[in-house]
Amino acid sequence: MKAFTNFESRVMVLALNNIDTDQIIPARFLKTTSKQGLDAQLFNDWRYDETGNPKPDFVLNQPSARGAQVLLAGDNFGCGSSREHAPWALTQFGFRAVISTSFADIFRQNSLKNSLLPIAIPADAHAELMKEIAANPSATVSVDLAKQTLTLPGGRAVEFPVDAFSKHCLLEGVDELGYILQQDAAIAAFENSHPASINALAQ
């Protein structure tokens, strides 16, 4: 994992509530264990017609979506099944953060483990951001994970929640195993100070 850094980006709007993981990436694409190439199937059934051609009116197929690192969605984003492929597909497309008023718990945890920041903001700030982007589609937001703030195009800074452990891992660019490996010296010191207990457990 790469360390999560502050960034500024344009916003792609998909203003629908209850977008579930089967809509993010349909189940028929879950046979792979690789993250590579999943961006091609992101929102597949909304994105392509019956013959596999891109639908020109779907937001991912519009030129304005190119380069946007933030997805602005409606309420309860990521509900449905627990597939980790959903944040994989989003990050493969280039998204670094998703903004909503709420997220499904499993999707949120899967996202945090895969360098995708789920930013939950109050309904009034969400409505304000929707209006600002509608008025100026090229407007940008700024994301500061260390301060846990999202700065809207108009300058309003909105705080968002993230648990301390996930925040540490994102900022350090480590997963759960990487975090444990960072504690190698402390683990070795504990083992050396409790040899009898360690040997007893090993028997």
N, C-alpha and C positions, 0 to 999 in steps of 0.2 A: 504494500500500500504506500502511496505517496502521502506526505504530510499535507493536511488540508490547509490551504492558505486563503487569506481574504481575497475577495474578487468583486468586480463590478460587471454587470451583464444586462443585456436586454432580456425581456421576459416573453415567453410564449404562453398564450392564454388558452386553456381548455376548460371553459367555465361550466363544468358539469359536476353534479354531486354524485357521491357513491360510485366512483370509478373503481371497479374491482380488478383484481390481479389477472383474471381471465380476459379482461378487456385490454389491460396493459400488454400482456403477451398470452395468447391463447394456449390451451393445454397441449395441443398437438405439436407445439414447438419445444416441449420440455424434455425431449429425449436426450438432448445433449447435456454434458456436464461442463462444457466450455462456455466461457462468457463471450468469446469472439463471435461476431456476426449476428448477435441477437438484436442489434439495432435495426436490422432489416425487417424484423417481425414486430417491432414496437407498435402497438395499437393496430395490428395487422388488419383486423376485420372492419375497422373504421377507415383505414388508410388506403386500402386497395379494393377495387371492384371484383366481380366474380371471375374475371379473366386475368386478374393479377396486375392490372394497370393502376397506377396511382390516381386517386380521386383528387382532382385539382382544387376542390373546395375544402378539403380537410387540412387543418392548420399545419401539420407536419410536412405537407407537400408544397406549402407556399414559401416563396423566397424569404419572407420575413422571419421564418423559423430558423433559418440557417445561422448557426453561430450562437443562438440563444442558449445559455447555460442554466436558466431558471425556468421551471414550469410552474405556472399559476393555475391551480385547479380549484374545483368547488369543495364542499365539505365531505368529510369521511373518505379521504383518498386512500386507496390500497386495501379496501375491504375484500373479503372473499378468502381464497385459499392462501396457504402460507408459502407459496413458491418464492424461492430466492431469485429466480430468473427475472422477476419483475424489476427490482433495482438494478440487476445486471443489464437488462435491456435499456433502461433509462440512462445509465452511466455510459454504456456503449454509444448511445446516440449523442452524448456530449453534455447531458444535464449533470450539474453538480449539486443542485438543490431543487426541492419541490416545496411550493408554498400552498398551504391550505388552512382552513380553520380547525381541522382535526384529521388525524391519521389512525388507521387501524393499527393496533398494538404490534402485531407480528410484522407487518410491513415496515413500521417504524424501526423496529429492532434490526430487521434484515438490511434496511437502508444504512443505518449507522455502522453496520459491520462491513459495508461495501462502499464507503466514501461518498454516499449520497445523503445530503443533509435534509431531513424533513423539518421544515420551518412552519410551526403552527402559530398563527397570529390571531388576535381578536377579530370578531366579525366586522367591527367598524373600520379597522385598519385594512382588512381584506377588501371591503367595499371601496375604500378610498383608493387602494392600489388598482382595482379594476377600472375605476373611473379615469385614473391618471394614464393608464396604458391605452384605454379606449380613445382618449384625447390625443395621445402621442405614442403610437406603437413603437417608436424607436427609443422611448425613455428607458432609463436603466435604474436598477436597484443595486445597492451595495450590501454585501454579506460579510459580517465580522464575527467569526465563531468565538474567538477569545472573549469578546465583550457580549456575545450572544445578542447581537442587534442586526436588524434588517433596516436599512435606510431607504425609504420610499423616494420616488423621483422628486417629490415636493420638499424633501429634506427631513421629514418626520422619521425619527429613529424609533423602531418598535422592538421591544425585547421578545425573545422566544426561548422556550425551555429546552434544555438538553441535559441528560444526566452526566455527572462528573466523570464517570469512567469512560463513557463513549466520547465525551469531549476530549479527554486526555489522549485516547487512542487515535482519534482523528487528527489532532494537532501534532502528535508524534509520528503519525504514519505507521502505526502498528496495529495488528489484529490481536485477538485475545492470546494466541500463542506467543506472539511477539512481546506482548506485555509481560507474560510469565518469564520469558527468556531475559527480559530486562532486570528481573529480580534474582538472577542467578547468584550474585554475591550474597544476598540476604538469605537465600535458600541454603547455600553452602554453609554459611555461618550458623544457621539454625541447626543443621544436621550435625555440625561439629560440636555444638554445645549440648546436644542430646543424643549421644551415640548409643546409649543403652536402649532408649525408646525406639530409635530407628532400627536397631538390630532386632529388637523384639517383634516389630511389625513385619520385618523381612522374613521371619521364620514361619 
